[in-house]
Amino acid sequence: SVIYSKESIPRPDLTIEMEDIFPSKYKRYASKSAGRLKITNTTNQTLSRIKIKIFVPEYMNLPTEYEVHEINPGDSKEIPLKPVFNNNIFSVDEDTPVQIEVVVEYLWRDKPQQASSVKTTTLLNKNAIDWHEENSIAAFVTPRDAVVNRFSREITNMMGRIESPIENMLFGIAIFSALNNMPVVYVPDPNAPFSKISKQGILLDTVQYPADTLCLKGGDCDDLTVLYAACLENVGIQTAVALSPGHIFLLFNSGVSQKNADMITLDKERYVVRDGYVWLPLEITEIGSSFFDAWEKGSQEYNTWSKAKELKVIDMNDAWNEYAPASLIDRPQQFQMSLNEGVRETVQNNIDTLCKYQCRVKDNRIDEYVTWLKAHPEDTVVANNLGVLYARHDLLEKAIAQFQNILVQSPQHAEAHNNLGNVYAQNGSYTLAIEEYKSALQTSIDDGGIYFNMGLSCLLMDSEEALDCFKKSWMLCEKNDTLDCVWDIDPDGKGLRGDPKNISKETIKKLLDNLYKCLETVEEPSPQQKVIKQKRMVLKTLFAGTRGDAPFENQAVTWTLYWK
């Protein structure tokens, strides 16, 4: 209905179209319209200085206002309606009719006039989701929620400081174990399971917010997926949601670069490479089983549906750009949790299972290589792969023997020289390592990775030659497009992986140039030497950010080095 003031002569036509309102999308409505208002000037005079106000009582603090300069006779103007809702929108547990009030003020023949209209629409319950907009699942992943924060932080406090290249995976195991011990259980929705919704084309569904799932200690696949994602994101671990026919599961970023994937597993079927990082698929409905079982099933699902080209992966950070996490109001539910020794035991059991799995896969791969080499002793490619496998799993004596055997057959074998140098560097024998790198460069003079390794050994010896090596490495890697696999530079060139300061490659190049010049100009010990040492430490810090641990700690050298 349209209402006019008594003195109103003009009769503009107001038509309101408003979609059903999803509380989870309330932040999106402030930038993307929830409906539209069409104003048609049906008079013979121009309407000017038009001001439109939209208001939803109780669910908006103030009207949202729009201005239109003028509408000529017979013309129409469409205005997208972008209501700014308050948090009361999350108090709705059942679908509720609400009235959208629109007031239009304007001048007609220089006299102020006003018209208003009311449109009834449905405010859906706070858990509603429309799977036509799959990315809107991101709005339910609420890492800053107070309950999620408390739960996640209790786990991180229990774990303490973790100094490991697979830190993300260990936190993932800890969170999974804590949910197991609460216990949070998988409860399929009897009325609308995700499988039914997906297969029958019923696209209106409900998803619990993570805090509610923690309080209720149960949920279906989408509930558990967003809960686990929120907990991981709370401690800084990137996540993505995978949608397959009839199902939803999760992936998370292990924080390990692709070149070091064997730090987690040698089985390429067990991980996904995204943006140069190793991501792990996880089937969270396996809650009640081990983390290893959830990882195994998640990997199987990912591979099955990916090969069938029926898988959509929604990156949480990307989806949040459009569907920001909801900011929920305080709820009367009280979340009670106290971590006990049972959680620690479950975490340790999961880690033990992981270690046994890694050892089993490693041993099987070694057996395959050894069997092959007995029948094909001249195959230096497999022999080199075996040596790298030994070295990267801390079987250093076997690695040295393996590379030395290759060099007996092929004295100019650049890969064997480089990798033997890496083993010496692991052992702390940096002088021997540098000799091997120099031998490798005799036949691979343009390999920036070898210069990188040599620079690292020089750095560990506190030798000023390190900067010259790094400079040559950078130039060659940039020329040969190998910055990613040697220096761990992101493909888009934004910065070193894992570096919290996100230092750009231009910044690093400038740093190396400045360090190189500074060393060239200083001949005698002076106060400048202190500056050089400080800069050297900055350089070490940069490398510490690339792969988890500081490279000047010998145990981390293995995963920092460039292997051929």
VOGUTOR-304007 format. One record per residue (C-alpha): residue number from 1; residue in one letter; y, z, x. Coordinates in pm, 1 decimal, padded with zeros to 6 digits. Layout:
<sites>
   i aa        Y        Z        X
 NUM  a        Y        Z        X
...
</sites>
This chain:
<sites>
   i aa        Y        Z        X
   1  s  00000.0  00000.0  00000.0
   2  v  00357.6 -00072.9  00113.7
   3  i  00637.7  00168.5  00020.2
   4  y  01007.3  00075.5  00034.3
   5  s  01324.0  00278.3  00005.1
   6  k  01511.8  00250.0 -00325.9
   7  e  01790.8  00044.4 -00171.0
   8  s  01549.3 -00189.8  00002.0
   9  i  01596.0 -00548.3 -00100.2
  10  p  01379.5 -00721.5  00161.1
  11  r  01006.4 -00719.7  00123.1
  12  p  00836.3 -00779.6  00459.5
  13  d  00460.9 -00796.2  00429.2
  14  l  00266.5 -00544.0  00643.9
  15  t -00100.2 -00612.2  00718.5
  16  i -00297.3 -00360.9  00924.7
  17  e -00632.4 -00436.1  01086.4
  18  m -00797.9 -00141.2  01253.2
  19  e -01141.0 -00111.9  01409.7
  20  d -01357.9  00196.0  01383.4
  21  i -01243.3  00449.5  01640.9
  22  f -01482.4  00562.7  01916.2
  23  p -01373.5  00896.4  02066.8
  24  s -01533.9  00800.3  02399.9
  25  k -01290.9  00506.7  02425.8
  26  y -00977.5  00705.2  02344.7
  27  k -00824.8  00651.3  02689.8
  28  r -00888.3  00279.7  02665.5
  29  y -00698.6  00256.4  02337.9
  30  a -00379.0  00350.1  02520.5
  31  s -00397.4  00022.8  02715.1
  32  k -00625.1 -00196.0  02501.5
  33  s -00549.7 -00227.9  02131.9
  34  a -00757.2 -00060.2  01864.0
  35  g -00615.8 -00290.4  01599.4
  36  r -00311.7 -00493.3  01510.2
  37  l -00018.1 -00497.0  01271.3
  38  k  00106.2 -00825.3  01128.7
  39  i  00464.7 -00822.3  00998.4
  40  t  00563.7 -01124.3  00791.3
  41  n  00929.9 -01170.6  00702.0
  42  t  00912.4 -01292.5  00343.0
  43  t  01291.4 -01265.8  00295.3
  44  n  01562.2 -01523.7  00349.9
  45  q  01735.0 -01308.2  00612.2
  46  t  01646.9 -01221.4  00972.0
  47  l  01499.3 -00876.3  01031.6
  48  s  01637.9 -00725.0  01351.2
  49  r  01608.6 -00415.5  01570.3
  50  i  01259.7 -00355.5  01444.8
  51  k  01089.5 -00031.2  01547.0
  52  i  00725.4  00033.4  01463.1
  53  k  00560.9  00376.1  01469.2
  54  i  00187.5  00438.0  01441.3
  55  f  00048.7  00783.9  01381.2
  56  v -00288.2  00945.5  01302.9
  57  p -00232.3  01301.7  01177.7
  58  e -00420.1  01574.2  01368.8
  59  y -00553.0  01332.5  01629.4
  60  m -00219.4  01226.9  01781.1
  61  n  00052.0  01456.4  01911.9
  62  l  00332.5  01201.2  01870.7
  63  p  00362.7  00857.2  01713.0
  64  t  00316.2  00556.5  01938.6
  65  e  00625.3  00337.0  01913.8
  66  y  00684.8 -00036.6  01958.3
  67  e  01000.1 -00245.4  01938.6
  68  v  01053.2 -00604.0  01825.3
  69  h  01389.4 -00775.6  01869.4
  70  e  01385.4 -00980.9  01548.8
  71  i  01172.4 -01179.2  01305.7
  72  n  01323.1 -01486.7  01144.2
  73  p  01271.6 -01571.7  00776.0
  74  g  00919.5 -01695.9  00710.3
  75  d  00796.1 -01597.4  01055.8
  76  s  00528.4 -01343.7  01143.3
  77  k  00484.3 -01114.6  01438.1
  78  e  00160.2 -00950.8  01545.6
  79  i  00178.1 -00621.2  01729.7
  80  p -00129.6 -00474.6  01903.6
  81  l -00175.0 -00113.1  01801.9
  82  k -00244.8  00122.2  02094.3
  83  p -00266.9  00476.4  01960.3
  84  v -00255.1  00759.9  02214.7
  85  f -00506.1  01012.8  02087.0
  86  n -00527.5  01377.6  02181.8
  87  n -00842.8  01572.6  02268.1
  88  n -00894.7  01679.8  01906.5
  89  i -01076.6  01351.0  01873.7
  90  f -01374.9  01520.9  02039.0
  91  s -01401.0  01782.8  01764.8
  92  v -01555.2  01524.9  01531.8
  93  d -01930.8  01573.5  01498.7
  94  e -01974.8  01342.7  01199.3
  95  d -01818.9  01007.7  01114.4
  96  t -01490.7  01087.8  00940.8
  97  p -01240.9  00872.9  00744.6
  98  v -00887.4  00895.2  00882.4
  99  q -00557.2  00741.1  00781.4
 100  i -00352.5  00525.6  01014.6
 101  e  00012.7  00564.7  00917.1
 102  v  00247.7  00281.0  01012.0
 103  v  00623.9  00302.3  00964.3
 104  v  00849.3  00000.4  01025.3
 105  e  01225.3  00051.8  01058.4
 106  y  01457.9 -00249.2  01077.0
 107  l  01801.3 -00390.5  00992.8
 108  w  01848.0 -00629.5  00704.5
 109  r  02202.7 -00761.2  00664.4
 110  d  02299.4 -00494.6  00918.4
 111  k  02169.1 -00219.6  00692.1
 112  p  01882.6  00009.4  00798.8
 113  q  01567.2 -00029.0  00595.4
 114  q  01218.6  00115.4  00617.2
 115  a  00872.2  00017.9  00506.7
 116  s  00546.6  00199.2  00557.2
 117  s  00181.3  00133.7  00513.0
 118  v -00139.2  00334.5  00535.0
 119  k -00477.5  00206.0  00647.2
 120  t -00800.4  00402.2  00624.7
 121  t -01056.0  00359.5  00902.1
 122  t -01351.2  00555.0  01035.8
 123  l -01329.0  00797.9  01324.0
 124  l -01683.8  00793.6  01455.4
 125  n -01857.1  01100.8  01588.9
 126  k -01777.2  01197.5  01947.8
 127  n -02113.6  01070.2  02078.4
 128  a -02096.1  00722.7  01926.8
 129  i -02130.6  00415.1  02145.9
 130  d -02132.8  00045.2  02067.2
 131  w -02376.6 -00140.3  02294.2
 132  h -02181.1 -00460.1  02236.5
 133  e -01956.7 -00300.9  02499.9
 134  e -02221.2 -00200.8  02752.7
 135  n -01968.7 -00089.7  03013.8
 136  s -01842.9  00178.5  02775.6
 137  i -02138.1  00392.7  02887.2
 138  a -01911.3  00482.0  03180.8
 139  a -01689.1  00690.6  02952.0
 140  f -01979.5  00933.0  02905.3
 141  v -02022.1  00989.0  03280.2
 142  t -01786.9  01284.3  03326.2
 143  p -01808.8  01414.4  03685.0
 144  r -01501.2  01637.3  03650.0
 145  d -01626.6  01820.9  03344.6
 146  a -01619.7  02196.4  03408.5
 147  v -01987.8  02246.1  03325.9
 148  v -02098.4  01951.2  03540.6
 149  n -01879.0  02071.3  03824.0
 150  r -02024.5  02421.5  03811.5
 151  f -02382.3  02292.3  03805.3
 152  s -02330.1  02043.8  04090.9
 153  r -02136.3  02286.9  04308.0
 154  e -02400.2  02555.4  04273.5
 155  i -02649.6  02304.9  04409.3
 156  t -02426.9  02202.5  04700.5
 157  n -02367.3  02569.2  04782.2
 158  m -02741.1  02626.9  04782.0
 159  m -02798.9  02327.6  05010.9
 160  g -02519.0  02424.4  05247.5
 161  r -02383.0  02180.2  05499.2
 162  i -02616.2  01884.1  05547.6
 163  e -02580.0  01692.1  05871.4
 164  s -02810.6  01401.8  05809.5
 165  p -02767.8  01025.8  05778.1
 166  i -02961.5  01049.0  05449.8
 167  e -02736.8  01321.8  05310.2
 168  n -02689.9  01139.5  04978.6
 169  m -03063.0  01114.6  04926.2
 170  l -03112.9  01483.0  05000.5
 171  f -02843.9  01576.8  04748.5
 172  g -03008.7  01342.1  04499.0
 173  i -03337.2  01523.3  04553.8
 174  a -03168.2  01863.2  04516.6
 175  i -02997.3  01773.1  04187.6
 176  f -03318.6  01621.7  04050.3
 177  s -03509.9  01935.4  04153.2
 178  a -03255.5  02168.7  03993.5
 179  l -03272.7  01977.6  03664.3
 180  n -03650.9  02000.1  03687.4
 181  n -03642.3  02374.9  03732.0
 182  m -03400.8  02454.5  03447.7
 183  p -03596.9  02276.3  03295.4
 184  v -03412.6  01977.6  03146.5
 185  v -03668.6  01768.8  02959.2
 186  y -03692.3  01411.5  02839.1
 187  v -03684.8  01403.0  02458.2
 188  p -03696.1  01054.6  02299.1
 189  d -03461.7  01022.8  02002.3
 190  p -03697.8  00999.4  01700.6
 191  n -03432.4  00836.0  01482.3
 192  a -03287.0  00581.4  01722.9
 193  p -03463.4  00558.8  02059.2
 194  f -03292.9  00325.0  02304.7
 195  s -03597.4  00097.2  02302.3
 196  k -03565.4  00044.7  01925.2
 197  i -03190.3 -00005.3  01943.8
 198  s -03225.3 -00265.4  02217.7
 199  k -03514.9 -00458.7  02064.2
 200  q -03394.0 -00463.3  01701.9
 201  g -03033.1 -00544.4  01779.6
 202  i -02903.9 -00217.3  01635.5
 203  l -02607.1 -00167.1  01863.3
 204  l -02449.3  00152.8  01728.6
 205  d -02600.2  00449.2  01909.7
 206  t -02517.5  00801.3  02025.7
 207  v -02506.5  00937.1  02380.8
 208  q -02475.2  01303.6  02473.3
 209  y -02211.7  01406.0  02721.2
 210  p -02357.2  01555.9  03041.7
 211  a -02235.9  01906.9  02964.4
 212  d -02407.9  01897.8  02625.0
 213  t -02733.1  01777.5  02781.0
 214  l -02718.8  02063.4  03031.1
 215  c -02654.5  02314.7  02752.9
 216  l -02925.4  02170.1  02528.9
 217  k -03161.1  02125.8  02828.5
 218  g -03284.7  01791.9  02704.3
 219  g -03202.1  01437.5  02602.3
 220  d -03328.3  01081.0  02583.7
 221  c -03306.8  00816.9  02857.4
 222  d -02936.7  00740.7  02817.1
 223  d -02848.2  01112.0  02794.2
 224  l -03037.9  01197.8  03113.2
 225  t -02905.8  00892.5  03296.4
 226  v -02540.2  00977.8  03237.2
 227  l -02608.1  01343.2  03324.1
 228  y -02765.7  01258.7  03659.7
 229  a -02492.9  01003.1  03732.2
 230  a -02219.3  01258.0  03656.6
 231  c -02377.5  01517.6  03887.5
 232  l -02407.6  01266.1  04171.0
 233  e -02053.9  01138.0  04124.1
 234  n -01930.7  01499.3  04126.9
 235  v -02048.4  01535.3  04487.1
 236  g -01911.1  01194.9  04587.7
 237  i -02221.0  00976.3  04553.5
 238  q -02165.0  00634.1  04396.9
 239  t -02382.4  00541.6  04100.8
 240  a -02464.9  00246.4  03879.5
 241  v -02646.5  00217.7  03548.6
 242  a -02918.4 -00046.0  03501.2
 243  l -02985.0 -00187.8  03154.4
 244  s -03313.8 -00365.4  03087.9
 245  p -03475.4 -00466.3  02757.2
 246  g -03539.5 -00141.0  02576.2
 247  h -03444.3  00088.1  02860.1
 248  i -03170.3  00235.2  03079.0
 249  f -03206.4  00387.3  03425.2
 250  l -02996.2  00459.9  03731.0
 251  l -02922.5  00356.7  04089.2
 252  f -02733.6  00556.7  04348.8
 253  n -02588.9  00477.4  04688.4
 254  s -02791.4  00633.6  04968.8
 255  g -02494.2  00600.3  05204.4
 256  v -02720.2  00422.9  05455.6
 257  s -02612.9  00076.4  05566.8
 258  q -02849.7 -00215.3  05522.0
 259  k -02921.0 -00241.1  05895.0
 260  n -03055.9  00114.2  05889.0
 261  a -03262.0  00081.3  05570.4
 262  d -03576.0  00184.2  05759.5
 263  m -03417.1  00527.5  05793.6
 264  i -03527.7  00568.2  05430.9
 265  t -03820.5  00331.0  05397.6
 266  l -03974.0  00021.1  05554.3
 267  d -04073.0 -00100.3  05206.9
 268  k -03806.3 -00342.9  05087.0
 269  e -03941.5 -00312.7  04732.8
 270  r -03816.0  00045.0  04717.4
 271  y -03443.1 -00017.6  04750.6
 272  v -03162.5 -00250.5  04650.5
 273  v -02889.6 -00376.8  04884.2
 274  r -02544.6 -00367.9  04724.8
 275  d -02227.4 -00433.3  04926.4
 276  g -02416.1 -00375.5  05250.0
 277  y -02558.1 -00036.9  05147.3
 278  v -02904.9  00079.2  05047.5
 279  w -02914.6  00185.3  04680.6
 280  l -03210.6  00367.5  04527.4
 281  p -03331.5  00299.6  04170.4
 282  l -03437.8  00614.6  03986.3
 283  e -03620.7  00661.6  03657.7
 284  i -03469.4  00988.0  03539.1
 285  t -03708.1  01017.8  03243.6
 286  e -03969.0  01111.3  03505.2
 287  i -03800.5  01450.9  03506.3
 288  g -04088.0  01696.3  03516.9
 289  s -04254.1  01489.6  03788.0
 290  s -04142.9  01457.9  04149.4
 291  f -03833.1  01279.0  04277.5
 292  f -04070.8  01047.2  04459.6
 293  d -04240.4  00946.8  04132.0
 294  a -03900.9  00884.9  03968.3
 295  w -03793.0  00671.5  04264.7
 296  e -04118.5  00475.0  04263.2
 297  k -04101.6  00400.5  03890.7
 298  g -03731.7  00314.8  03909.1
 299  s -03803.4  00066.5  04189.2
 300  q -04081.4 -00095.1  03988.2
 301  e -03856.7 -00130.8  03685.0
 302  y -03572.9 -00275.7  03888.9
 303  n -03796.9 -00533.7  04056.4
 304  t -03970.0 -00630.9  03733.4
 305  w -03655.6 -00690.6  03530.5
 306  s -03452.8 -00830.2  03817.6
 307  k -03715.1 -01099.3  03881.5
 308  a -03722.3 -01172.4  03509.1
 309  k -03341.7 -01200.3  03517.7
 310  e -03315.7 -00950.6  03234.3
 311  l -03132.4 -00674.5  03414.9
 312  k -02766.2 -00581.2  03402.3
 313  v -02626.5 -00336.7  03658.4
 314  i -02304.4 -00156.4  03567.8
 315  d -02122.7 -00011.2  03866.2
 316  m -01967.0  00315.5  03759.3
 317  n -01648.5  00282.4  03964.9
 318  d -01588.1 -00067.5  03827.9
 319  a -01660.5  00032.4  03467.8
 320  w -01426.9  00331.9  03492.5
 321  n -01137.2  00091.0  03546.3
 322  e -01169.9  00000.7  03178.7
 323  y -01356.0  00297.4  03031.9
 324  a -01228.2  00611.6  03200.7
 325  p -01435.9  00930.9  03180.1
 326  a -01364.1  01132.8  02869.3
 327  s -01173.4  01461.1  02904.5
 328  l -01357.1  01689.7  02668.1
 329  i -01211.0  01991.9  02491.6
 330  d -01353.3  02337.1  02557.8
 331  r -01679.2  02389.7  02375.0
 332  p -01822.9  02712.7  02242.1
 333  q -02155.1  02643.1  02414.2
 334  q -02207.8  02856.2  02720.9
 335  f -02397.0  02707.2  03007.8
 336  q -02608.4  02960.6  03192.8
 337  m -02763.9  02873.1  03522.1
 338  s -02881.9  03063.6  03821.2
 339  l -03056.9  02887.0  04104.4
 340  n -03367.3  03069.4  04214.6
 341  e -03617.5  03029.6  04493.3
 342  g -03813.9  02799.0  04267.0
 343  v -03541.8  02536.6  04306.5
 344  r -03550.9  02565.0  04684.9
 345  e -03927.6  02531.1  04678.5
 346  t -03909.6  02223.3  04454.9
 347  v -03647.3  02065.8  04681.9
 348  q -03864.0  02129.2  04986.9
 349  n -04173.7  01991.9  04813.5
 350  n -03986.4  01672.5  04725.4
 351  i -03859.3  01636.4  05082.4
 352  d -04211.6  01694.0  05216.6
 353  t -04344.4  01424.9  04984.4
 354  l -04074.4  01187.8  05107.5
 355  c -04161.1  01258.0  05471.4
 356  k -04531.7  01202.0  05409.8
 357  y -04453.1  00874.1  05236.4
 358  q -04228.9  00758.2  05520.9
 359  c -04495.4  00845.7  05778.5
 360  r -04763.1  00665.7  05578.1
 361  v -04555.6  00347.7  05546.2
 362  k -04460.4  00363.0  05915.8
 363  d -04820.5  00412.0  06028.0
 364  n -04939.6  00125.0  05808.9
 365  r -04674.0 -00105.0  05951.9
 366  i -04763.1 -00006.6  06308.2
 367  d -05131.4 -00074.5  06236.9
 368  e -05042.1 -00418.7  06100.2
 369  y -04842.1 -00505.7  06413.4
 370  v -05105.7 -00372.3  06653.6
 371  t -05385.2 -00561.3  06475.8
 372  w -05184.0 -00881.7  06486.4
 373  l -05098.5 -00845.3  06854.8
 374  k -05464.2 -00794.3  06950.0
 375  a -05531.8 -01141.8  06815.3
 376  h -05196.0 -01290.3  06927.0
 377  p -05086.4 -01109.9  07245.6
 378  e -04838.7 -01384.7  07327.6
 379  d -04630.9 -01321.3  07013.3
 380  t -04321.3 -01156.7  07161.6
 381  v -04141.6 -01153.1  06825.2
 382  v -04395.6 -00918.6  06667.7
 383  a -04421.6 -00727.0  06995.3
 384  n -04044.8 -00674.4  06990.3
 385  n -04055.6 -00565.3  06624.0
 386  l -04321.1 -00310.5  06711.8
 387  g -04108.2 -00175.7  06995.8
 388  v -03808.5 -00136.1  06765.4
 389  l -04029.2  00039.0  06509.6
 390  y -04148.0  00283.2  06776.7
 391  a -03793.4  00345.7  06898.3
 392  r -03634.4  00396.8  06558.2
 393  h -03903.7  00651.8  06472.5
 394  d -03859.7  00845.9  06795.4
 395  l -04180.2  00725.0  06964.1
 396  l -03980.8  00655.6  07278.3
 397  e -04259.0  00639.5  07539.2
 398  k -04448.8  00383.6  07333.8
 399  a -04126.8  00189.7  07281.4
 400  i -04050.9  00176.9  07654.1
 401  a -04402.9  00057.3  07732.3
 402  q -04381.4 -00205.2  07458.2
 403  f -04052.7 -00354.6  07581.1
 404  q -04163.7 -00343.9  07944.1
 405  n -04478.4 -00536.6  07852.5
 406  i -04265.1 -00803.9  07688.7
 407  l -04049.7 -00830.1  08002.1
 408  v -04359.4 -00880.3  08215.2
 409  q -04436.5 -01186.8  08002.3
 410  s -04073.4 -01299.0  07961.1
 411  p -03838.0 -01147.3  08222.4
 412  q -03531.0 -01308.0  08056.1
 413  h -03612.7 -01179.4  07708.6
 414  a -03265.9 -01068.9  07590.3
 415  e -03396.0 -00878.9  07286.5
 416  a -03635.2 -00671.8  07496.2
 417  h -03365.5 -00593.0  07756.5
 418  n -03118.4 -00487.5  07486.0
 419  n -03371.5 -00277.4  07298.2
 420  l -03505.9 -00116.8  07615.3
 421  g -03146.6 -00024.8  07697.6
 422  n -03121.0  00134.6  07353.6
 423  v -03426.9  00349.7  07421.6
 424  y -03277.7  00465.0  07751.3
 425  a -02956.6  00548.2  07565.1
 426  q -03159.8  00753.0  07316.7
 427  n -03306.4  00941.8  07611.9
 428  g -02962.5  01001.4  07758.9
 429  s -03033.8  00769.8  08056.3
 430  y -02707.9  00581.3  08016.7
 431  t -02701.2  00427.3  08365.4
 432  l -03042.7  00267.5  08308.8
 433  a -02928.9  00159.4  07961.3
 434  i -02622.7 -00018.7  08102.6
 435  e -02839.3 -00202.3  08356.8
 436  e -03060.2 -00333.6  08076.4
 437  y -02760.2 -00440.7  07870.6
 438  k -02623.9 -00635.2  08167.7
 439  s -02961.1 -00807.5  08203.4
 440  a -02956.7 -00895.0  07833.1
 441  l -02608.3 -01045.9  07868.2
 442  q -02731.5 -01288.7  08131.6
 443  t -02900.0 -01490.6  07856.7
 444  s -02696.1 -01372.4  07554.6
 445  i -02342.1 -01370.7  07691.3
 446  d -02184.5 -01422.2  07346.3
 447  d -02364.9 -01135.5  07173.7
 448  g -02102.8 -00880.7  07072.4
 449  g -02375.5 -00635.5  06975.4
 450  i -02487.8 -00595.2  07336.4
 451  y -02130.0 -00521.4  07442.6
 452  f -02112.6 -00269.6  07159.6
 453  n -02422.8 -00092.1  07290.6
 454  m -02289.0 -00094.9  07644.6
 455  g -01958.4  00044.2  07523.1
 456  l -02140.7  00323.9  07344.9
 457  s -02332.1  00421.9  07659.3
 458  c -02009.8  00412.8  07860.2
 459  l -01845.6  00628.9  07596.8
 460  l -02129.5  00878.3  07615.2
 461  m -02081.5  00887.3  07993.8
 462  d -01707.0  00932.6  07936.4
 463  s -01647.0  00610.8  08128.9
 464  e -01322.5  00421.8  08085.3
 465  e -01521.1  00095.2  08082.7
 466  a -01615.7  00177.7  07724.7
 467  l -01289.9  00041.8  07588.5
 468  d -01326.1 -00289.7  07768.2
 469  c -01678.5 -00325.5  07628.1
 470  f -01566.4 -00243.9  07276.6
 471  k -01279.6 -00489.3  07300.4
 472  k -01515.3 -00769.4  07410.2
 473  s -01761.3 -00670.1  07139.3
 474  w -01494.7 -00686.2  06872.4
 475  m -01368.5 -01026.8  06981.6
 476  l -01719.4 -01176.4  06993.0
 477  c -01828.5 -01020.9  06664.3
 478  e -01516.5 -01148.2  06493.4
 479  k -01578.5 -01493.8  06638.3
 480  n -01945.9 -01496.3  06537.3
 481  d -01894.6 -01323.3  06201.0
 482  t -02117.5 -01029.3  06295.9
 483  l -01874.3 -00740.2  06247.3
 484  d -02079.1 -00626.7  05949.7
 485  c -02414.4 -00588.1  06124.6
 486  v -02275.9 -00455.3  06455.9
 487  w -01966.1 -00250.8  06372.8
 488  d -02057.0 -00174.2  06011.4
 489  i -01743.1 -00337.3  05880.9
 490  d -01750.3 -00401.1  05507.3
 491  p -01786.7 -00768.4  05413.9
 492  d -01437.4 -00770.8  05261.4
 493  g -01294.5 -00632.1  05584.1
 494  k -01136.4 -00326.3  05425.3
 495  g -01271.8 -00073.2  05668.8
 496  l -01561.8  00100.1  05833.7
 497  r -01839.9  00202.7  05601.4
 498  g -01850.8  00573.4  05542.0
 499  d -01504.8  00630.0  05688.5
 500  p -01324.1  00859.2  05443.7
 501  k -00986.7  00736.2  05566.0
 502  n -01086.8  00375.5  05492.1
 503  i -00928.5  00252.6  05814.0
 504  s -00877.3 -00122.0  05808.5
 505  k -01021.0 -00350.2  06071.0
 506  e -00667.7 -00439.1  06180.3
 507  t -00602.3 -00070.1  06245.5
 508  i -00919.9 -00037.6  06453.7
 509  k -00839.7 -00349.5  06652.2
 510  k -00491.3 -00218.6  06723.3
 511  l -00638.3  00117.7  06824.8
 512  l -00875.4 -00046.7  07070.4
 513  d -00595.7 -00261.7  07214.0
 514  n -00368.7  00041.1  07252.9
 515  l -00640.3  00243.7  07421.1
 516  y -00722.2 -00044.3  07653.3
 517  k -00356.5 -00090.5  07753.4
 518  c -00307.7  00283.4  07795.8
 519  l -00597.0  00303.7  08037.7
 520  e -00469.7  00003.8  08233.4
 521  t -00129.3  00160.1  08293.2
 522  v -00237.5  00507.8  08400.8
 523  e -00325.2  00525.5  08770.9
 524  e -00283.1  00892.7  08854.4
 525  p -00375.3  01202.5  08655.0
 526  s -00081.1  01302.8  08442.4
 527  p -00000.3  01445.7  08100.2
 528  q -00080.6  01099.9  07968.6
 529  q -00444.4  01157.9  08058.3
 530  k -00454.4  01419.7  07783.4
 531  v -00328.8  01159.8  07540.0
 532  i -00600.9  00922.2  07655.3
 533  k -00866.3  01183.6  07600.0
 534  q -00730.1  01254.9  07253.9
 535  k -00740.9  00885.8  07174.5
 536  r -01091.1  00866.7  07308.2
 537  m -01187.2  01140.7  07063.4
 538  v -01022.9  00942.3  06785.1
 539  l -01242.7  00649.5  06882.0
 540  k -01546.8  00875.5  06866.5
 541  t -01438.1  00996.8  06524.5
 542  l -01412.5  00639.3  06404.0
 543  f -01769.5  00574.3  06501.4
 544  a -01877.7  00903.9  06348.5
 545  g -01756.2  00768.4  06017.1
 546  t -01966.7  00455.1  06028.9
 547  r -02316.8  00587.6  06003.4
 548  g -02307.9  00955.8  05916.6
 549  d -02331.1  01146.4  06244.0
 550  a -02116.8  01139.6  06556.5
 551  p -02267.6  00887.4  06801.3
 552  f -02208.2  01117.6  07095.5
 553  e -02479.4  01340.0  06948.2
 554  n -02793.3  01191.8  07101.3
 555  q -03005.3  01231.9  06788.8
 556  a -02771.8  00995.3  06603.0
 557  v -02757.6  00726.7  06871.2
 558  t -03067.1  00557.3  06729.4
 559  w -02895.1  00466.1  06405.2
 560  t -02563.5  00369.9  06563.9
 561  l -02703.1  00120.1  06813.4
 562  y -02736.2 -00251.4  06760.0
 563  w -03100.9 -00359.5  06774.1
 564  k -03211.6 -00718.2  06832.2
</sites>
